[in-house]
Amino acid sequence: MKRIPKSVFKPRAFEFLRQVEERGEALVITDHGREAVRIEPVLPNDTSAAGSLTGTIVAYDAPEEPAGTDDWDVLG
């Protein structure tokens, strides 16, 4: 993450904003050496069915194994 002082950002703001957009990297603006503002790119929304599930599965230990018959209420 790139860090720049506020005094450097101000005259070149559009240039830095363009870099954040193109590179996809966040930018931290500092004020007297401490972090004051973070500028991050906006990620595109994926509204597809698969896209909406992104990040929802934490772990799947045995993807090759069949589901057990005890796991299905319909079979009971």
N, C-alpha and C positions, 0 to 999 in steps of 0.2 A: 504494500500500500504506500503510495507516494504521499509525503508530507511536505507542505510548503507554508511559508509564513503568509499572513494576511496581506502584508504590504506587497508581496510578490504576486499574489493572486489578483488583487484588485485591478491593476492595469491590463492584465492578460486573461481576464475571466472567461471570455468566449473561447479562447484557445484551450484553456484547461477543461472547460465543459465539453468541448468537442473531443478531447483526448479520453475523457471518462466514457463518453458515448461510444467511441470507436474501439477502444481497447477493452472495455468492460471492467476496468479496474477502479476501485474506490479511490477517492482523494481526500486527504485530511488537511484542513486548513488550521494553522496554529495561530495563537495570539499570545505573544510574549513567551513562546516555547511550550505552551500547553495546548492540547487539542481543544478546538472550539467548535468546528463544524466538520461533518463528514458528508461528502457527496458521493452517491453510489448510482450506478446505472439501473434503470428499470428493466426487469426481466420480462420478456413477452409472456402473456398469459396463454396457456395451452388449454383450450376448452374441450379437446377431444376426450373421449371416454378413457383412453389409456393415459393421457396427460393429466387428467384429474386424479388419477391414482398414484402418480409419481410421489415417492417418498412415504407411502402409507404402509408398505410391507417392511417390517423391521428385520425379520430373519425368517428363513424357511430352511429348516435343517435337512430335510430329505426330499428334494423335489422329484426324485426318480421313483419314490415309493408310492404305491397306490393308497388312496384314502381308505381307512379302515371301515368295516361295515358298522362299527359302533358309532362312527361319526355322522351317520345319516339317520335322521328321524323317520324318513319315509320307509325305510326298510324294516323298521321295528314292528 
